[in-house]
Amino acid sequence: MTPKQKPTGRRSRKTYWHLYSLQTLNPEKFIKVVDKILRQEFHLIK
């Protein structure tokens, strides 16, 4: 039996965004996320 892996504490990058979650972001983060959505690096869930 293999030993269990310890969590590294690193979170995966969020690539799917919902409209409501965008409303809670501060302006700087909002601009970065929308820019990546327009470049199709992130996906928008309607």
QUIPE-V921529 format. One record per residue. N is the residue number from 1. PHI is phi in degrees with one decimal (none if undefined). NEAR is the number of other C-alpha atoms within 8 Angstrom. D_LAST is the distance of its C-alpha to the last C-alpha in Angstrom with 1 decimal. Layout:
BEGIN
n->N phi->PHI near->NEAR d_last->D_LAST
n->N phi->PHI near->NEAR d_last->D_LAST
END
This chain:
BEGIN
n->1 phi->none near->2 d_last->43.8
n->2 phi->-86.2 near->3 d_last->41.7
n->3 phi->-69.7 near->4 d_last->41.0
n->4 phi->-70.0 near->4 d_last->37.6
n->5 phi->-79.7 near->4 d_last->35.7
n->6 phi->-82.7 near->4 d_last->35.2
n->7 phi->-65.4 near->5 d_last->31.8
n->8 phi->-83.1 near->4 d_last->31.9
n->9 phi->86.4 near->4 d_last->29.8
n->10 phi->-90.2 near->5 d_last->27.6
n->11 phi->-95.9 near->4 d_last->23.8
n->12 phi->-74.4 near->4 d_last->21.6
n->13 phi->-74.7 near->4 d_last->19.4
n->14 phi->-78.5 near->5 d_last->15.8
n->15 phi->-113.6 near->7 d_last->13.9
n->16 phi->-111.6 near->8 d_last->10.3
n->17 phi->-120.6 near->11 d_last->8.7
n->18 phi->-98.4 near->9 d_last->6.3
n->19 phi->-56.5 near->9 d_last->6.4
n->20 phi->-69.3 near->6 d_last->9.2
n->21 phi->-71.3 near->8 d_last->11.0
n->22 phi->-69.2 near->9 d_last->11.4
n->23 phi->-68.3 near->6 d_last->13.2
n->24 phi->-90.9 near->6 d_last->15.8
n->25 phi->-77.5 near->8 d_last->16.9
n->26 phi->-74.3 near->6 d_last->20.2
n->27 phi->-56.6 near->6 d_last->20.4
n->28 phi->-67.1 near->6 d_last->21.9
n->29 phi->-66.2 near->8 d_last->19.3
n->30 phi->-58.9 near->10 d_last->16.5
n->31 phi->-63.1 near->8 d_last->18.2
n->32 phi->-64.0 near->8 d_last->18.8
n->33 phi->-68.2 near->9 d_last->15.2
n->34 phi->-63.9 near->8 d_last->14.0
n->35 phi->-60.3 near->8 d_last->17.1
n->36 phi->-71.2 near->10 d_last->16.3
n->37 phi->-66.1 near->11 d_last->12.8
n->38 phi->-66.5 near->7 d_last->14.7
n->39 phi->-85.8 near->7 d_last->17.4
n->40 phi->63.2 near->7 d_last->15.0
n->41 phi->-85.8 near->8 d_last->16.4
n->42 phi->-115.3 near->11 d_last->13.1
n->43 phi->-117.8 near->9 d_last->9.7
n->44 phi->-104.1 near->9 d_last->6.3
n->45 phi->-100.0 near->7 d_last->3.8
n->46 phi->-88.7 near->4 d_last->0.0
END
